[in-house]
Amino acid sequence: MNIHSLELVNFRNYKQASWTFPPHIIVLYGPNGVGKSNMLEALYVSTIGKSYRTNDTQDLLQFGASEAGIIVEFIKKETKQKINLRLSGKEKKDIRLNGNRILQKELMGTLNTVIFSPEDLQLIKGSPSLRRRFLDIEISQTSALYYQQLRMYNKILQQRNKVLKDSYGKTTVSLAEWDYQLAEAGSFIIKKRLDSLRKINLLLDLMNRRLTGGKENLKLTYEQQQANGAYITEADAFYEQLQANLAVDRHRMNTSFGPHRDDLGFFSGPIDLKRFGSQGQQRTAILSLKLSELEYIKSEVGEYPILLLDDVLSELDKERRQNLLQFIHKRIQTFITTTDLEEVQHLTDVALVNCERR
């Protein structure tokens, strides 16, 4: 899989610009503020229909513009394809694949990318929502059914929470209609997460041992609230847990059990890296996670995704930086943003794009 060209119109600081790319490493360089990260953001928006930097579409539009456009031509499984997105601050996104209009939910999995930005270094110590989002996006890129069930679950969850708020103090209001649906969708999500984590962990430990010279292993654990030693995965057991928590949910006016409450743990042997890991261990773990993400997507869809390295090389020490670049070199099409070309000076077959020139 590789991206052949990108065209932007009224996107962030780009009035109108276009580029063509080779199928290997592309280095986007220039001082801060010239639009390097904006190019990666546009590619990421073409992957899932929204940004990793903002939830407001209006932020993606150039100041004063009423709409923006992104056109990406790419090759997937030796077939040339084209994504065209029209973004508006007032209207729904217009998304077209090879000229045919599609819904945003249908875009997921069309163009596979993995983003690695400085914010990802907070995955271990950051909030559980960051870790859930990471896992959900990774699985959704390889499973349309998972993405469908996740969207359904979140919709039902919002409806259930609204009923809890609207019926506060009224214990006779039934939630059965939502509880049965929530249990079915939630059960599917948990099972798929556990299955995916099993596969990711095999790759993750291999990557971490490679990066540490075989000195440290690494494992992700799935942490489910109220599991009491055994995961609640079946729909019947999920429903029973909802009933057991019903009084608490009515009082708090939200749903206290389900995959929206679950978390991931990072362990090197018995060491919880969130609590006791050094900064070096944590950064190595995140780098291992990103490399395993590339391999996981390849194992599921048959080819490597596009790797987007957004100003992350400067956050890694020399050894980790070289390990990362050595892994992707001549293997994965990679877009790298940097202000310092010395970070990639030892690489060959690299295309340099000066973002100050348009």
Secondary structure, 3 states (H helix, E strand, C coil): CEEEEEEEEEECCEEEEEEECCCCEEEEECCCCCCHHHHHHHHHHHHHCCCCCCCCHHHHECCCCCEEEEEEEEEECCEEEEEEEEEECCCCCEEEECCEEECHHHHCCCCCEEEECHHHHHCCCCCHHHHHHHHHHHHHCCCHHHHHHHHHHHHHHHHHHHHHHHCCCCCCCCCHHHHHHHHHHHHHHHHHHHHHHHHHHHHHHHHHHHHCCCCCCCEEEEECCCCCCCCCCCHHHHHHHHHHCHHHHHHHCCCCCCHHHCEEEEEECCEEHHHHCCHHHHHHHHHHHHHHHHHHHHHHHCCCCEEEECCCHHHCCHHHHHHHHHHHCCCCCEEEEECCHHHHCCCCCEEEEECCCC
